[in-house]
Amino acid sequence: MSAIVFHQSPAAAPPPPSARYSHAVEANGWLYVTGQLPVDPDTPEKPLPESIEAQAQLCFRNIVQIVGHAGFTLADTVFVRIYLRDFNGDYTGFNRVYDAHFGDAARLPARTTIGVAQLGRDARVEIDVVLYSAR
């Protein structure tokens, strides 16, 4: 049985005081990254940006920090789940940012995009990912 490793990245946005969770949990080569809101890790109390593109960039900034801290890269991503508060209004703008992070059409992770009524901090987007590395 392999060890389970709980990761807290010092460079990613911290969990809010009202929630207790690890940024990511690693087991048997798999890394499960907690859903990331568009919170600026340098100033987490700052209001969220307005545009879906700016919010998506902050989500990915946090994800990249977390997976890097755990010794993974975005290229190890096998699954992405996206929650959009305004599915029809934000889908295209979100995809522009997504495509910048997963541009290799031959190595696209599986993906689910879900429209939701509400997200924490009234965010427009939240993203969680699952990665695998045989290291």
C-alpha positions as CSV (number, residue, x, y, z in Angstrom):
1,M,0.0,0.0,0.0
2,S,1.4,3.4,-1.0
3,A,1.4,6.5,1.1
4,I,-1.2,9.2,0.7
5,V,0.3,12.7,0.6
6,F,-1.6,15.8,1.5
7,H,-0.4,19.0,-0.3
8,Q,-0.7,22.6,0.8
9,S,1.0,24.9,-1.7
10,P,2.4,28.1,-0.1
11,A,2.2,29.9,-3.5
12,A,-1.5,29.1,-4.1
13,A,-4.5,30.9,-2.7
14,P,-5.2,29.6,0.9
15,P,-8.4,27.9,1.8
16,P,-10.9,30.3,3.3
17,P,-11.2,30.2,7.1
18,S,-14.7,28.7,6.8
19,A,-13.4,25.7,4.9
20,R,-10.9,23.0,5.7
21,Y,-9.2,21.1,2.9
22,S,-5.9,20.2,1.3
23,H,-5.0,21.9,-2.0
24,A,-4.4,18.4,-3.4
25,V,-4.1,14.8,-2.3
26,E,-1.7,12.4,-4.0
27,A,-2.2,8.6,-4.0
28,N,-0.6,5.9,-6.2
29,G,0.6,8.4,-8.8
30,W,-2.7,10.2,-8.9
31,L,-3.1,13.9,-7.8
32,Y,-6.6,15.2,-7.0
33,V,-6.6,19.0,-6.9
34,T,-9.4,20.7,-5.0
35,G,-11.7,23.1,-6.9
36,Q,-9.9,26.4,-7.4
37,L,-11.7,29.7,-7.3
38,P,-10.3,32.8,-9.0
39,V,-8.6,34.1,-5.9
40,D,-5.4,36.0,-6.2
41,P,-2.9,34.1,-4.1
42,D,-0.9,37.3,-3.4
43,T,-4.0,39.2,-2.1
44,P,-6.7,36.6,-1.3
45,E,-9.0,39.1,0.3
46,K,-9.1,41.3,-2.8
47,P,-12.4,41.3,-4.8
48,L,-12.5,38.9,-7.7
49,P,-11.9,40.3,-11.2
50,E,-15.0,40.8,-13.4
51,S,-14.3,39.0,-16.6
52,I,-14.5,35.3,-17.2
53,E,-11.0,35.4,-18.8
54,A,-9.4,37.1,-15.8
55,Q,-11.1,34.7,-13.4
56,A,-10.1,31.6,-15.4
57,Q,-6.5,32.8,-15.5
58,L,-6.4,33.1,-11.7
59,C,-7.9,29.6,-11.3
60,F,-5.2,28.2,-13.6
61,R,-2.5,30.2,-11.8
62,N,-3.5,28.5,-8.5
63,I,-3.7,25.1,-10.2
64,V,-0.3,25.4,-11.8
65,Q,1.2,26.4,-8.4
66,I,-0.4,23.5,-6.6
67,V,0.5,20.8,-9.2
68,G,4.1,22.2,-9.4
69,H,4.4,22.1,-5.6
70,A,3.4,18.4,-5.8
71,G,5.9,17.6,-8.5
72,F,3.5,17.4,-11.4
73,T,2.8,19.6,-14.4
74,L,-0.4,20.4,-16.3
75,A,0.8,18.0,-19.0
76,D,0.0,15.2,-16.4
77,T,-3.7,16.2,-16.4
78,V,-6.1,13.5,-17.3
79,F,-9.4,15.1,-16.2
80,V,-10.7,18.7,-15.8
81,R,-14.0,19.7,-14.3
82,I,-15.2,23.2,-14.8
83,Y,-18.1,24.9,-13.1
84,L,-19.5,28.0,-14.8
85,R,-22.1,30.3,-13.2
86,D,-23.2,31.7,-16.6
87,F,-22.7,28.7,-18.9
88,N,-24.0,30.3,-22.1
89,G,-22.4,33.7,-21.5
90,D,-19.0,32.5,-20.3
91,Y,-18.3,29.2,-22.2
92,T,-16.5,30.8,-25.2
93,G,-14.4,33.2,-23.1
94,F,-13.4,30.4,-20.7
95,N,-12.4,28.2,-23.6
96,R,-10.0,30.9,-24.9
97,V,-8.1,30.6,-21.5
98,Y,-8.4,26.8,-21.3
99,D,-7.0,26.4,-24.8
100,A,-3.9,28.4,-23.8
101,H,-3.2,25.9,-21.0
102,F,-4.1,22.7,-23.0
103,G,-3.1,23.6,-26.5
104,D,-1.9,20.2,-27.7
105,A,-4.8,18.7,-29.5
106,A,-3.2,15.2,-29.3
107,R,-3.0,15.3,-25.5
108,L,-6.3,16.9,-24.3
109,P,-7.5,15.8,-20.9
110,A,-11.1,14.4,-20.5
111,R,-13.4,17.3,-19.5
112,T,-16.8,18.1,-18.0
113,T,-18.2,21.6,-18.0
114,I,-21.2,22.2,-15.7
115,G,-23.5,25.2,-15.5
116,V,-24.3,26.0,-11.8
117,A,-26.5,28.5,-10.0
118,Q,-23.9,29.7,-7.5
119,L,-20.2,29.5,-6.7
120,G,-18.2,30.5,-3.6
121,R,-17.3,34.3,-3.4
122,D,-19.8,34.8,-6.2
123,A,-17.2,33.6,-8.7
124,R,-18.0,33.0,-12.3
125,V,-15.8,29.8,-12.5
126,E,-14.3,27.1,-10.4
127,I,-11.9,24.4,-11.7
128,D,-10.8,21.1,-10.3
129,V,-8.3,18.6,-12.0
130,V,-7.0,15.1,-11.7
131,L,-3.5,14.3,-12.8
132,Y,-1.4,11.1,-13.1
133,S,2.3,10.5,-13.2
134,A,4.0,7.1,-13.1
135,R,7.2,8.7,-12.0
